[in-house]
Amino acid sequence: MKEKEILKNAYAMPITSPSYSKGPYKFVDREYLIITYKTDMDALKEVVPEPLQVKDALVKYEFIKMPDSSGFGSYTESG
């Protein structure tokens, strides 16, 4: 296997048996909820690792349900 072949053909690991299909992907009938809230700036700075920098005290958390995602099946994520 040559480096050129890998760079041309690889899109997921393991290269010989990728865990998901090659794109483009379609996400149909997505449902999502995004929660935005203001937090204590000092508390936020304590948990954000370097070299990241906190610019604002707003935090966003999202829940996404994707019942029909090409190549991925139905799944839900949050973060």
N, C-alpha and C positions, 0 to 999 in steps of 0.2 A: 504494500500500500504506500503510495507516494503522497508527500505533503500536498501537492497540487490537487490530487484527487480528493483528499480529505477536505480541503478548503472549498472545493467546488461542490461537493455532494453532502457534506455533513450539515445537519441542522438540529440534531438531538443526540443524546447518548443513551445507550451505546450505539455507535455508528452503524453497526451491522444489524441492530434490532431496536430502532428508536421507540421510545415509549409513547409517542404521539405522532399524528400524521403531519405531513408538510403543508404549510399554509398555501393560499390565504384562508383565514378562518372566518366563519360567520357565527355570530351570537344572536339568536332569535329569542324574542319574548323575555328579555332580561328584566328582572325586578331588582331595585336597589334602594337602600336607605342610607343616607349619609348624615351623621350626627356631627355638628360643629359646636364646640363650646370653648369658652375662655378659661384658661387655667392659670395657676400661679407661675409667673415667669421663673422665679428662682427654683421651684420644684422641677419645672420642665428642663432647665439647664443642667440639673443634677443627673437626669436620666438620659440625656442626649449625648452619645459618645463623640469624642474628637475624631476626625476634624470637622464634623458637622457643627453648624452654628445655628442657634435659635434667633430668629428675627422677629417673631410675633408670638403672642401667648395663645394663639388659636390652635386647637387640636381638632383633627377630623378623624372619624372612625366610620368605616363603611361596611355594610353587609350587601352582598350581591348574590342573587340566585340566578343561575343560567341553566334553564331546563333543556335547552337545545343548542349545544355548541358543537360545531362541526369538528370531528376528530377528537373531542374531549368527552363527549357524552354530557349527561346532566351533572352539574356540580354547584356547590355553594362555597363562597369564600368570605372571609372578613379580615379586616386589618386596618 
